[in-house]
Amino acid sequence: MRHPLQQTGYKDSAYERPNQKYQCGWAEDGRPCRAGPTRKGGCTAAAQASCTPRKEGDRWHCGRLEAFGGACEHGPMPDGACCHPEPEHQVCQPRLCHRARRGRLTLLSAGLVLAFLTMMLAGPWSLAFVSPGKLTAAHSAIEPAPGDANNCSACHSAADGSSANFLAAAFRDPPASHEGMAGDSTKCVACHFTAAGRDRAHLMAAHSMDPAQLKLLAESHPAAKLLSAAPATGDQALAAFTGAPDPAALACSTCHHEHRGRDFALTAMSDTSCQVCHSGRFASFNDGHPEFGLVPRHRSGIAFNHQTHYEANFGDTKFDCTRCHVADAKGFSMLVKPFEQACAGCHNQGRDDHHGDEIKKNSMIVFQLPEMEVAEGVYWPKDTAVGERIKPLVRLLLAGDEKARPAFKAFTEDLDAAGVPLDWLPKDPKLATQLAAAMKRLVLDLTDPSEAPTRIAERLAIALDTKPDDPRVVKLAEQLATMQFPLTAWQTTWLKQVAADADGKKVDLDEKPEEPKWDPADLPAGWYVDPADVSVNYGPTAHADPLLHNLLDLLAAHADPTSLPSDPKAEIPPSKNDAEFLARVRTIAFQDLASKDFGGALYASCVRCHTLDKVGAGYRINWTVVGRYPLTTGFGKFNHSPHMSILTEPDNCRHCHEIAGKDAAPASVQHGFVAHRSETCAACHAPDKAPNNCVTCHFYHMNRP
């Protein structure tokens, strides 16, 4: 069945004025005027009643328009006059249509809103009025006290201008600020990225890293192959970590949203946010997350193997981790207890203990005259000069005697890289005599009760290429000056005439030394004279002996391994200049005392537990645990505090830290532990349990601000 369309002719359609501002008020009763009001609201009733007679032949006809009712029923009078019919409605009621009334209401409302905004934005409370909300607790210090002026400009550059500028800033893209940072990120960086050495040129790049470094990380890290479809190239591996966002667009506000209230976490990010860039996606931590691996090149500062200690001391019994470890004040990290609490219980410094025995039994021969052939008539008692080599500390002090430099240099270059003499007989006999004079001069300096600390500091400063007032040099000089008493006892027994010889007086070249009337104590500590070696020795007083600690620190900091051949048994070529020669002297002295790489090191037991790091041209000895390194690539984080509830038993640390078995491959073991297992974490970190989103365990910035 077909329905005809509405008839729209003016004779057939009902009264409709959809595009007119006014309509007839009688329309509400269903009987509107046929024409309705004019566009300006004027009444057309008069037009409806007026007649427009027209004569056709000898008759008059009504000419009223159809829009006003058409011809009158009776027509004009015989003389052509209008018969004046009554209008359909005596009272005209033009009214605004609904659309016109809505328009006026809208304009009125807009005007009121504009007036209100003008009043609020123009007043002293303008910025408070446009504030989107309270700051988070982390930024609460920025908020002014009640009654004080606002501090919006601390973060928003638009706040420095007028209210109009502030309002306009909400409707346009933030302009790039200096250093290429997007928007107001410069203001964030001013407070958060103040660490020295931070690469500020790439703060707005993905993960605030140099894209080239991030690419190398993606290429080298094992997880790169798991996060993407086995990338074959570095560019593909990089895509697994960073998608394609423009680094310049990564303003701080891309991830950190303020004005969400005091309890909002600024670092909160959803997994979806991470996967905007990471092209190698997996469903969740519990579904598809890559397996953990060993942390590459992880250093703790102390060389400690949990596997060997566990097997040697506990076997299959419970391993009480709390004997050596304790949580910090916040529970964030597990700290190592001091040596006296963690180690001394087993390593008791006794003769039967390898640790204590190596430290206290291996006393250091500090001063001993070397056996040399000197010229006739030179005061050099052969019965006293019995040393096979010049000892490390004396070599260091001789290097600081510029008068002895030619002789000492010629003698030193007859040693191999490990400091072992190749030929005790100098090519020029005068050099041996000069070296003997330097040794006797050193005895006089060290036994001078008033000048010893000053002269030792001067010698050390020259040898170490530093200043005599260097605090560590001054401290070591004061410590070495305490050998004055035993060295004086040694000198008055075996080198009686050294002062007379220095004054040019005649001495007895056939002098016979007296037999000493003392015996060294068993495992002596501190300074003492050893008649068997005709030497002045120093025995460590205990673990962390202050003199050895300072001496090794100074030598390590000023050693230069590049000044020597890499092969310890290689012959040392002649030094190019005095600076290279002095670098060799202090490097050999350090190797003699502490380096395991050069055989026979006297105090290699120190670096048996304390790791040695290459720093610049020298070394650094890690006397204490250096702290927690960033996990894996530097984006991992872990807090022990919320996990401490599982430590109901002393060995419950092994719930996560699994000690390797005897048959474990060395490549799969670190510090005696095997790699953590993701299923161990996933047992608790799962939906409806502990959090398992990305930022639970990962930082966005490799180094936190």
MARDOSE-798979 format. One record per residue (C-alpha): x, z, y; residue in one letter. Coordinates in steps of 0.25 Angstrom, whole numbers, plus 5000, padded with zeros to 4 digits. Example, Ala and Ser with C-alpha at 12.3 -4.5 7.8 and 13.67 -1.06 7.14 Angstrom:
BEGIN
{atom {5049,5031,4982},'A'} {atom {5055,5029,4996},'S'} 
***
This chain:
BEGIN
{atom {5000,5000,5000},'M'} {atom {5005,4996,5013},'R'} {atom {5004,5005,5026},'H'} {atom {5004,4997,5039},'P'} {atom {5014,5001,5049},'L'} {atom {5009,5009,5061},'Q'} {atom {5003,5000,5072},'Q'} {atom {5011,5001,5084},'T'} {atom {5003,4993,5094},'G'} {atom {4998,5001,5106},'Y'} {atom {4984,4998,5102},'K'} {atom {4985,5003,5088},'D'} {atom {4995,5015,5088},'S'} {atom {4992,5029,5092},'A'} {atom {4998,5035,5105},'Y'} {atom {5013,5036,5103},'E'} {atom {5024,5038,5113},'R'} {atom {5037,5041,5106},'P'} {atom {5046,5036,5116},'N'} {atom {5039,5042,5128},'Q'} {atom {5042,5055,5136},'K'} {atom {5027,5058,5138},'Y'} {atom {5015,5057,5130},'Q'} {atom {5000,5060,5132},'C'} {atom {4996,5074,5130},'G'} {atom {4983,5070,5124},'W'} {atom {4991,5064,5112},'A'} {atom {4990,5078,5106},'E'} {atom {4975,5077,5105},'D'} {atom {4977,5064,5098},'G'} {atom {4971,5056,5110},'R'} {atom {4982,5052,5119},'P'} {atom {4981,5043,5131},'C'} {atom {4983,5029,5127},'R'} {atom {4995,5026,5136},'A'} {atom {4999,5041,5138},'G'} {atom {5008,5045,5150},'P'} {atom {5018,5037,5157},'T'} {atom {5033,5038,5154},'R'} {atom {5034,5049,5165},'K'} {atom {5022,5057,5160},'G'} {atom {5012,5051,5170},'G'} {atom {4997,5050,5166},'C'} {atom {4991,5036,5163},'T'} {atom {4977,5041,5163},'A'} {atom {4974,5034,5176},'A'} {atom {4979,5021,5170},'A'} {atom {4970,5022,5158},'Q'} {atom {4958,5024,5167},'A'} {atom {4961,5013,5177},'S'} {atom {4955,4999,5176},'C'} {atom {4962,4986,5178},'T'} {atom {4950,4976,5180},'P'} {atom {4953,4962,5179},'R'} {atom {4943,4950,5182},'K'} {atom {4942,4939,5172},'E'} {atom {4932,4929,5177},'G'} {atom {4920,4936,5183},'D'} {atom {4922,4948,5175},'R'} {atom {4931,4961,5176},'W'} {atom {4938,4966,5164},'H'} {atom {4946,4980,5162},'C'} {atom {4961,4977,5162},'G'} {atom {4965,4991,5158},'R'} {atom {4978,4990,5149},'L'} {atom {4976,4993,5134},'E'} {atom {4987,5005,5136},'A'} {atom {4977,5012,5145},'F'} {atom {4964,5010,5136},'G'} {atom {4962,4995,5138},'G'} {atom {4950,4989,5145},'A'} {atom {4939,4999,5149},'C'} {atom {4926,4999,5141},'E'} {atom {4917,4995,5152},'H'} {atom {4927,4987,5160},'G'} {atom {4927,4985,5175},'P'} {atom {4915,4985,5185},'M'} {atom {4909,4972,5188},'P'} {atom {4916,4972,5201},'D'} {atom {4930,4975,5194},'G'} {atom {4930,4989,5197},'A'} {atom {4935,4999,5186},'C'} {atom {4925,5007,5179},'C'} {atom {4935,5019,5179},'H'} {atom {4934,5024,5164},'P'} {atom {4938,5038,5162},'E'} {atom {4953,5040,5157},'P'} {atom {4954,5045,5142},'E'} {atom {4960,5058,5147},'H'} {atom {4957,5063,5160},'Q'} {atom {4969,5072,5160},'V'} {atom {4983,5066,5157},'C'} {atom {4993,5074,5149},'Q'} {atom {5007,5068,5149},'P'} {atom {5016,5076,5140},'R'} {atom {5031,5075,5136},'L'} {atom {5033,5071,5122},'C'} {atom {5040,5079,5111},'H'} {atom {5052,5071,5112},'R'} {atom {5053,5073,5127},'A'} {atom {5051,5088,5126},'R'} {atom {5061,5089,5115},'R'} {atom {5071,5081,5124},'G'} {atom {5069,5091,5136},'R'} {atom {5070,5103,5127},'L'} {atom {5083,5097,5122},'T'} {atom {5089,5095,5136},'L'} {atom {5085,5108,5140},'L'} {atom {5092,5115,5128},'S'} {atom {5104,5107,5130},'A'} {atom {5105,5111,5144},'G'} {atom {5103,5125,5141},'L'} {atom {5114,5124,5130},'V'} {atom {5123,5117,5140},'L'} {atom {5121,5128,5151},'A'} {atom {5123,5139,5140},'F'} {atom {5136,5133,5136},'L'} {atom {5141,5130,5150},'T'} {atom {5138,5145,5153},'M'} {atom {5145,5150,5141},'M'} {atom {5157,5141,5142},'L'} {atom {5159,5143,5157},'A'} {atom {5159,5158,5156},'G'} {atom {5171,5168,5152},'P'} {atom {5165,5169,5138},'W'} {atom {5166,5154,5136},'S'} {atom {5177,5154,5125},'L'} {atom {5170,5166,5118},'A'} {atom {5157,5158,5118},'F'} {atom {5164,5145,5111},'V'} {atom {5172,5154,5101},'S'} {atom {5169,5149,5087},'P'} {atom {5171,5163,5081},'G'} {atom {5180,5175,5078},'K'} {atom {5195,5173,5074},'L'} {atom {5200,5177,5061},'T'} {atom {5207,5190,5059},'A'} {atom {5220,5183,5059},'A'} {atom {5218,5178,5073},'H'} {atom {5211,5190,5078},'S'} {atom {5222,5193,5087},'A'} {atom {5219,5181,5096},'I'} {atom {5205,5186,5099},'E'} {atom {5204,5193,5112},'P'} {atom {5199,5207,5113},'A'} {atom {5185,5209,5118},'P'} {atom {5184,5206,5133},'G'} {atom {5197,5198,5133},'D'} {atom {5199,5184,5136},'A'} {atom {5198,5174,5125},'N'} {atom {5211,5169,5118},'N'} {atom {5206,5156,5113},'C'} {atom {5218,5149,5118},'S'} {atom {5227,5155,5108},'A'} {atom {5222,5145,5098},'C'} {atom {5214,5135,5106},'H'} {atom {5220,5126,5116},'S'} {atom {5207,5122,5122},'A'} {atom {5204,5136,5126},'A'} {atom {5214,5135,5137},'D'} {atom {5205,5125,5144},'G'} {atom {5191,5125,5149},'S'} {atom {5179,5128,5141},'S'} {atom {5175,5113,5141},'A'} {atom {5189,5110,5135},'N'} {atom {5187,5121,5125},'F'} {atom {5173,5115,5121},'L'} {atom {5178,5101,5121},'A'} {atom {5189,5105,5111},'A'} {atom {5178,5108,5101},'A'} {atom {5174,5093,5101},'F'} {atom {5188,5086,5100},'R'} {atom {5199,5085,5091},'D'} {atom {5210,5095,5094},'P'} {atom {5222,5088,5101},'P'} {atom {5236,5089,5094},'A'} {atom {5244,5099,5100},'S'} {atom {5260,5099,5102},'H'} {atom {5269,5098,5090},'E'} {atom {5258,5089,5084},'G'} {atom {5249,5101,5080},'M'} {atom {5234,5098,5079},'A'} {atom {5225,5105,5089},'G'} {atom {5228,5120,5092},'D'} {atom {5237,5121,5080},'S'} {atom {5249,5124,5089},'T'} {atom {5243,5137,5093},'K'} {atom {5241,5141,5078},'C'} {atom {5256,5137,5076},'V'} {atom {5261,5146,5088},'A'} {atom {5257,5158,5080},'C'} {atom {5257,5154,5065},'H'} {atom {5269,5145,5063},'F'} {atom {5280,5153,5071},'T'} {atom {5290,5154,5059},'A'} {atom {5304,5149,5062},'A'} {atom {5308,5136,5056},'G'} {atom {5293,5131,5053},'R'} {atom {5292,5116,5054},'D'} {atom {5282,5116,5065},'R'} {atom {5282,5100,5065},'A'} {atom {5273,5100,5053},'H'} {atom {5264,5112,5055},'L'} {atom {5251,5103,5056},'M'} {atom {5255,5095,5043},'A'} {atom {5250,5098,5029},'A'} {atom {5254,5112,5025},'H'} {atom {5262,5113,5038},'S'} {atom {5274,5106,5031},'M'} {atom {5282,5094,5034},'D'} {atom {5275,5083,5026},'P'} {atom {5288,5078,5020},'A'} {atom {5291,5092,5015},'Q'} {atom {5277,5093,5009},'L'} {atom {5279,5080,5002},'K'} {atom {5292,5085,4996},'L'} {atom {5284,5097,4991},'L'} {atom {5273,5089,4985},'A'} {atom {5284,5080,4978},'E'} {atom {5292,5092,4973},'S'} {atom {5281,5102,4969},'H'} {atom {5276,5102,4955},'P'} {atom {5261,5104,4960},'A'} {atom {5261,5091,4967},'A'} {atom {5260,5083,4954},'K'} {atom {5248,5092,4950},'L'} {atom {5241,5091,4964},'L'} {atom {5241,5076,4963},'S'} {atom {5240,5065,4953},'A'} {atom {5255,5066,4949},'A'} {atom {5260,5060,4962},'P'} {atom {5271,5050,4960},'A'} {atom {5277,5050,4974},'T'} {atom {5279,5060,4985},'G'} {atom {5268,5055,4994},'D'} {atom {5258,5057,4982},'Q'} {atom {5263,5071,4980},'A'} {atom {5262,5074,4994},'L'} {atom {5247,5069,4994},'A'} {atom {5245,5079,4983},'A'} {atom {5248,5090,4993},'F'} {atom {5244,5084,5006},'T'} {atom {5233,5073,5008},'G'} {atom {5232,5065,5020},'A'} {atom {5228,5074,5032},'P'} {atom {5235,5071,5045},'D'} {atom {5245,5082,5047},'P'} {atom {5242,5082,5062},'A'} {atom {5228,5085,5059},'A'} {atom {5231,5098,5051},'L'} {atom {5228,5108,5063},'A'} {atom {5228,5122,5059},'C'} {atom {5213,5122,5061},'S'} {atom {5212,5112,5050},'T'} {atom {5213,5124,5040},'C'} {atom {5212,5136,5048},'H'} {atom {5198,5139,5055},'H'} {atom {5197,5150,5065},'E'} {atom {5185,5157,5071},'H'} {atom {5179,5160,5057},'R'} {atom {5179,5176,5059},'G'} {atom {5189,5187,5056},'R'} {atom {5188,5186,5041},'D'} {atom {5190,5171,5040},'F'} {atom {5203,5167,5033},'A'} {atom {5211,5157,5041},'L'} {atom {5219,5152,5029},'T'} {atom {5206,5150,5020},'A'} {atom {5206,5136,5015},'M'} {atom {5197,5130,5004},'S'} {atom {5202,5122,4993},'D'} {atom {5195,5110,4999},'T'} {atom {5204,5111,5011},'S'} {atom {5216,5110,5003},'C'} {atom {5211,5098,4995},'Q'} {atom {5209,5090,5008},'V'} {atom {5224,5087,5007},'C'} {atom {5228,5090,4993},'H'} {atom {5225,5078,4985},'S'} {atom {5228,5084,4971},'G'} {atom {5216,5092,4970},'R'} {atom {5212,5102,4959},'F'} {atom {5198,5109,4957},'A'} {atom {5203,5123,4960},'S'} {atom {5214,5133,4956},'F'} {atom {5207,5136,4943},'N'} {atom {5205,5121,4940},'D'} {atom {5217,5112,4941},'G'} {atom {5227,5120,4949},'H'} {atom {5241,5116,4946},'P'} {atom {5249,5126,4937},'E'} {atom {5259,5135,4944},'F'} {atom {5274,5133,4942},'G'} {atom {5286,5141,4945},'L'} {atom {5290,5143,4960},'V'} {atom {5301,5133,4963},'P'} {atom {5314,5140,4968},'R'} {atom {5308,5153,4970},'H'} {atom {5318,5164,4974},'R'} {atom {5315,5179,4975},'S'} {atom {5328,5183,4980},'G'} {atom {5331,5192,4968},'I'} {atom {5335,5185,4955},'A'} {atom {5326,5192,4945},'F'} {atom {5321,5187,4932},'N'} {atom {5308,5195,4927},'H'} {atom {5310,5189,4913},'Q'} {atom {5323,5195,4910},'T'} {atom {5320,5208,4916},'H'} {atom {5307,5209,4908},'Y'} {atom {5314,5205,4895},'E'} {atom {5325,5215,4897},'A'} {atom {5317,5227,4902},'N'} {atom {5303,5226,4897},'F'} {atom {5302,5216,4885},'G'} {atom {5287,5216,4881},'D'} {atom {5284,5229,4889},'T'} {atom {5276,5228,4902},'K'} {atom {5284,5223,4914},'F'} {atom {5282,5232,4926},'D'} {atom {5283,5223,4938},'C'} {atom {5281,5235,4947},'T'} {atom {5294,5240,4944},'R'} {atom {5300,5229,4953},'C'} {atom {5289,5224,4961},'H'} {atom {5279,5230,4971},'V'} {atom {5269,5224,4980},'A'} {atom {5271,5224,4995},'D'} {atom {5262,5231,5004},'A'} {atom {5251,5221,5004},'K'} {atom {5253,5217,4990},'G'} {atom {5256,5203,4993},'F'} {atom {5270,5202,4987},'S'} {atom {5277,5209,4976},'M'} {atom {5290,5215,4981},'L'} {atom {5302,5219,4973},'V'} {atom {5305,5233,4974},'K'} {atom {5319,5238,4979},'P'} {atom {5331,5237,4969},'F'} {atom {5331,5252,4967},'E'} {atom {5317,5251,4962},'Q'} {atom {5316,5238,4955},'A'} {atom {5330,5236,4949},'C'} {atom {5338,5249,4949},'A'} {atom {5330,5255,4938},'G'} {atom {5336,5245,4929},'C'} {atom {5348,5241,4937},'H'} {atom {5354,5255,4939},'N'} {atom {5367,5250,4944},'Q'} {atom {5374,5257,4932},'G'} {atom {5386,5251,4924},'R'} {atom {5376,5246,4913},'D'} {atom {5368,5239,4922},'D'} {atom {5372,5224,4925},'H'} {atom {5367,5225,4939},'H'} {atom {5373,5238,4944},'G'} {atom {5386,5235,4935},'D'} {atom {5389,5222,4942},'E'} {atom {5387,5227,4956},'I'} {atom {5394,5240,4955},'K'} {atom {5405,5237,4944},'K'} {atom {5409,5224,4951},'N'} {atom {5416,5231,4963},'S'} {atom {5421,5221,4974},'M'} {atom {5436,5221,4976},'I'} {atom {5436,5220,4991},'V'} {atom {5451,5221,4994},'F'} {atom {5463,5217,4985},'Q'} {atom {5476,5211,4989},'L'} {atom {5478,5197,4982},'P'} {atom {5490,5194,4974},'E'} {atom {5499,5184,4982},'M'} {atom {5513,5180,4983},'E'} {atom {5517,5183,4997},'V'} {atom {5531,5180,5004},'A'} {atom {5542,5189,5003},'E'} {atom {5543,5201,5012},'G'} {atom {5527,5202,5013},'V'} {atom {5521,5215,5011},'Y'} {atom {5511,5212,4999},'W'} {atom {5511,5222,4988},'P'} {atom {5510,5215,4975},'K'} {atom {5505,5227,4967},'D'} {atom {5494,5228,4977},'T'} {atom {5490,5213,4978},'A'} {atom {5484,5211,4965},'V'} {atom {5471,5203,4968},'G'} {atom {5468,5190,4961},'E'} {atom {5461,5185,4973},'R'} {atom {5457,5189,4987},'I'} {atom {5443,5196,4986},'K'} {atom {5431,5190,4993},'P'} {atom {5429,5201,5004},'L'} {atom {5444,5200,5008},'V'} {atom {5443,5185,5008},'R'} {atom {5432,5186,5018},'L'} {atom {5440,5196,5027},'L'} {atom {5453,5187,5026},'L'} {atom {5445,5175,5030},'A'} {atom {5442,5183,5043},'G'} {atom {5457,5185,5046},'D'} {atom {5460,5172,5054},'E'} {atom {5475,5175,5053},'K'} {atom {5474,5174,5038},'A'} {atom {5466,5162,5038},'R'} {atom {5477,5152,5034},'P'} {atom {5482,5160,5023},'A'} {atom {5469,5164,5018},'F'} {atom {5463,5150,5019},'K'} {atom {5475,5145,5011},'A'} {atom {5473,5155,5000},'F'} {atom {5457,5154,5000},'T'} {atom {5459,5139,4998},'E'} {atom {5467,5141,4985},'D'} {atom {5454,5147,4979},'L'} {atom {5443,5140,4972},'D'} {atom {5428,5140,4976},'A'} {atom {5426,5153,4969},'A'} {atom {5437,5160,4976},'G'} {atom {5447,5160,4964},'V'} {atom {5462,5158,4968},'P'} {atom {5468,5145,4963},'L'} {atom {5482,5148,4968},'D'} {atom {5487,5162,4973},'W'} {atom {5500,5156,4979},'L'} {atom {5498,5150,4992},'P'} {atom {5505,5137,4995},'K'} {atom {5511,5144,5007},'D'} {atom {5517,5158,5004},'P'} {atom {5515,5161,5019},'K'} {atom {5500,5161,5017},'L'} {atom {5501,5172,5006},'A'} {atom {5508,5180,5016},'T'} {atom {5498,5178,5027},'Q'} {atom {5487,5181,5017},'L'} {atom {5494,5194,5013},'A'} {atom {5495,5198,5028},'A'} {atom {5480,5195,5030},'A'} {atom {5477,5204,5018},'M'} {atom {5485,5215,5024},'K'} {atom {5479,5213,5037},'R'} {atom {5465,5214,5031},'L'} {atom {5469,5228,5025},'V'} {atom {5473,5233,5039},'L'} {atom {5460,5228,5045},'D'} {atom {5451,5235,5034},'L'} {atom {5458,5248,5034},'T'} {atom {5458,5249,5049},'D'} {atom {5448,5261,5051},'P'} {atom {5444,5256,5065},'S'} {atom {5444,5241,5065},'E'} {atom {5440,5238,5051},'A'} {atom {5425,5235,5053},'P'} {atom {5429,5226,5065},'T'} {atom {5440,5218,5058},'R'} {atom {5431,5216,5046},'I'} {atom {5420,5211,5054},'A'} {atom {5429,5201,5061},'E'} {atom {5435,5196,5048},'R'} {atom {5421,5195,5042},'L'} {atom {5415,5187,5054},'A'} {atom {5426,5177,5054},'I'} {atom {5425,5175,5039},'A'} {atom {5410,5174,5039},'L'} {atom {5409,5166,5052},'D'} {atom {5401,5176,5060},'T'} {atom {5403,5186,5070},'K'} {atom {5409,5200,5069},'P'} {atom {5397,5207,5075},'D'} {atom {5388,5200,5064},'D'} {atom {5380,5212,5059},'P'} {atom {5382,5209,5045},'R'} {atom {5397,5207,5047},'V'} {atom {5398,5220,5055},'V'} {atom {5391,5227,5043},'K'} {atom {5400,5222,5033},'L'} {atom {5412,5225,5041},'A'} {atom {5408,5239,5042},'E'} {atom {5405,5240,5027},'Q'} {atom {5419,5234,5023},'L'} {atom {5426,5243,5033},'A'} {atom {5422,5254,5024},'T'} {atom {5433,5249,5014},'M'} {atom {5443,5255,5024},'Q'} {atom {5445,5268,5016},'F'} {atom {5447,5262,5002},'P'} {atom {5456,5250,5008},'L'} {atom {5464,5260,5015},'T'} {atom {5466,5268,5002},'A'} {atom {5470,5255,4995},'W'} {atom {5479,5251,5007},'Q'} {atom {5487,5264,5007},'T'} {atom {5489,5263,4992},'T'} {atom {5493,5248,4990},'W'} {atom {5496,5242,5004},'L'} {atom {5502,5254,5011},'K'} {atom {5511,5246,5021},'Q'} {atom {5501,5236,5026},'V'} {atom {5500,5242,5040},'A'} {atom {5515,5243,5041},'A'} {atom {5516,5228,5036},'D'} {atom {5506,5224,5047},'A'} {atom {5514,5231,5058},'D'} {atom {5527,5223,5053},'G'} {atom {5534,5235,5047},'K'} {atom {5543,5234,5035},'K'} {atom {5536,5238,5022},'V'} {atom {5540,5240,5008},'D'} {atom {5537,5228,5000},'L'} {atom {5539,5235,4987},'D'} {atom {5528,5245,4990},'E'} {atom {5522,5250,4977},'K'} {atom {5508,5255,4978},'P'} {atom {5504,5269,4974},'E'} {atom {5495,5271,4963},'E'} {atom {5481,5275,4968},'P'} {atom {5476,5289,4964},'K'} {atom {5461,5285,4963},'W'} {atom {5452,5278,4953},'D'} {atom {5440,5269,4956},'P'} {atom {5427,5275,4952},'A'} {atom {5418,5269,4941},'D'} {atom {5410,5258,4947},'L'} {atom {5414,5263,4961},'P'} {atom {5405,5260,4973},'A'} {atom {5410,5257,4987},'G'} {atom {5424,5255,4991},'W'} {atom {5435,5259,4982},'Y'} {atom {5450,5256,4978},'V'} {atom {5452,5250,4965},'D'} {atom {5467,5253,4960},'P'} {atom {5465,5243,4948},'A'} {atom {5463,5232,4957},'D'} {atom {5471,5237,4969},'V'} {atom {5458,5234,4978},'S'} {atom {5448,5240,4987},'V'} {atom {5434,5238,4980},'N'} {atom {5420,5239,4984},'Y'} {atom {5409,5244,4974},'G'} {atom {5395,5241,4977},'P'} {atom {5388,5255,4980},'T'} {atom {5375,5250,4974},'A'} {atom {5365,5239,4973},'H'} {atom {5364,5232,4987},'A'} {atom {5377,5237,4991},'D'} {atom {5377,5236,5007},'P'} {atom {5392,5230,5008},'L'} {atom {5390,5220,4997},'L'} {atom {5376,5216,5002},'H'} {atom {5382,5213,5016},'N'} {atom {5394,5206,5011},'L'} {atom {5387,5197,5002},'L'} {atom {5376,5194,5013},'D'} {atom {5387,5190,5023},'L'} {atom {5395,5182,5013},'L'} {atom {5382,5175,5008},'A'} {atom {5377,5172,5022},'A'} {atom {5391,5166,5026},'H'} {atom {5395,5159,5013},'A'} {atom {5395,5144,5013},'D'} {atom {5395,5138,4999},'P'} {atom {5397,5124,5005},'T'} {atom {5411,5128,5009},'S'} {atom {5415,5128,4994},'L'} {atom {5415,5119,4983},'P'} {atom {5403,5120,4974},'S'} {atom {5411,5121,4962},'D'} {atom {5416,5136,4961},'P'} {atom {5429,5131,4954},'K'} {atom {5432,5120,4964},'A'} {atom {5445,5121,4972},'E'} {atom {5441,5124,4987},'I'} {atom {5446,5113,4996},'P'} {atom {5453,5117,5009},'P'} {atom {5443,5121,5020},'S'} {atom {5441,5112,5032},'K'} {atom {5441,5123,5042},'N'} {atom {5441,5138,5044},'D'} {atom {5425,5138,5044},'A'} {atom {5425,5132,5030},'E'} {atom {5436,5141,5025},'F'} {atom {5429,5154,5029},'L'} {atom {5416,5149,5023},'A'} {atom {5423,5147,5010},'R'} {atom {5429,5161,5011},'V'} {atom {5416,5168,5013},'R'} {atom {5409,5159,5003},'T'} {atom {5419,5162,4992},'I'} {atom {5418,5177,4995},'A'} {atom {5403,5176,4993},'F'} {atom {5404,5169,4980},'Q'} {atom {5414,5179,4975},'D'} {atom {5405,5190,4978},'L'} {atom {5391,5185,4975},'A'} {atom {5390,5171,4970},'S'} {atom {5386,5169,4955},'K'} {atom {5390,5155,4956},'D'} {atom {5405,5158,4958},'F'} {atom {5410,5166,4946},'G'} {atom {5415,5180,4947},'G'} {atom {5406,5184,4959},'A'} {atom {5408,5199,4961},'L'} {atom {5394,5201,4965},'Y'} {atom {5386,5190,4958},'A'} {atom {5377,5202,4953},'S'} {atom {5372,5202,4967},'C'} {atom {5367,5188,4966},'V'} {atom {5362,5190,4952},'R'} {atom {5350,5197,4958},'C'} {atom {5350,5192,4972},'H'} {atom {5348,5178,4974},'T'} {atom {5357,5169,4983},'L'} {atom {5351,5159,4992},'D'} {atom {5358,5148,5000},'K'} {atom {5355,5150,5015},'V'} {atom {5361,5140,5024},'G'} {atom {5376,5139,5022},'A'} {atom {5376,5153,5015},'G'} {atom {5369,5161,5005},'Y'} {atom {5358,5172,5006},'R'} {atom {5358,5183,4995},'I'} {atom {5344,5188,4993},'N'} {atom {5345,5203,4992},'W'} {atom {5331,5206,4991},'T'} {atom {5318,5198,4986},'V'} {atom {5316,5187,4996},'V'} {atom {5301,5188,4995},'G'} {atom {5290,5179,4990},'R'} {atom {5293,5164,4992},'Y'} {atom {5282,5155,4994},'P'} {atom {5276,5151,4981},'L'} {atom {5278,5137,4975},'T'} {atom {5278,5127,4987},'T'} {atom {5276,5138,4998},'G'} {atom {5261,5136,4998},'F'} {atom {5258,5147,4988},'G'} {atom {5254,5161,4990},'K'} {atom {5251,5174,4982},'F'} {atom {5247,5188,4985},'N'} {atom {5249,5199,4975},'H'} {atom {5240,5209,4982},'S'} {atom {5227,5204,4976},'P'} {atom {5233,5202,4962},'H'} {atom {5238,5216,4961},'M'} {atom {5226,5221,4955},'S'} {atom {5230,5215,4941},'I'} {atom {5243,5224,4941},'L'} {atom {5236,5235,4933},'T'} {atom {5249,5235,4924},'E'} {atom {5264,5235,4928},'P'} {atom {5266,5221,4921},'D'} {atom {5253,5214,4926},'N'} {atom {5262,5206,4936},'C'} {atom {5264,5198,4923},'R'} {atom {5250,5193,4924},'H'} {atom {5255,5183,4934},'C'} {atom {5270,5184,4933},'H'} {atom {5273,5180,4918},'E'} {atom {5287,5183,4913},'I'} {atom {5293,5172,4906},'A'} {atom {5296,5173,4892},'G'} {atom {5310,5172,4886},'K'} {atom {5308,5157,4881},'D'} {atom {5303,5152,4895},'A'} {atom {5310,5140,4901},'A'} {atom {5318,5144,4913},'P'} {atom {5312,5133,4921},'A'} {atom {5298,5140,4919},'S'} {atom {5303,5154,4923},'V'} {atom {5306,5160,4937},'Q'} {atom {5310,5174,4939},'H'} {atom {5306,5176,4924},'G'} {atom {5292,5172,4927},'F'} {atom {5285,5160,4922},'V'} {atom {5276,5152,4932},'A'} {atom {5262,5158,4936},'H'} {atom {5250,5152,4928},'R'} {atom {5238,5147,4936},'S'} {atom {5229,5152,4926},'E'} {atom {5233,5166,4928},'T'} {atom {5229,5165,4943},'C'} {atom {5216,5157,4940},'A'} {atom {5211,5168,4931},'A'} {atom {5208,5176,4944},'C'} {atom {5208,5165,4954},'H'} {atom {5196,5158,4950},'A'} {atom {5182,5155,4956},'P'} {atom {5174,5168,4958},'D'} {atom {5186,5176,4956},'K'} {atom {5199,5176,4965},'A'} {atom {5201,5165,4975},'P'} {atom {5206,5152,4970},'N'} {atom {5207,5143,4982},'N'} {atom {5220,5136,4986},'C'} {atom {5223,5145,4998},'V'} {atom {5223,5157,4989},'T'} {atom {5236,5154,4984},'C'} {atom {5241,5143,4993},'H'} {atom {5246,5143,5008},'F'} {atom {5243,5131,5016},'Y'} {atom {5256,5132,5024},'H'} {atom {5269,5133,5016},'M'} {atom {5274,5144,5025},'N'} {atom {5263,5153,5031},'R'} {atom {5262,5154,5046},'P'} 
***
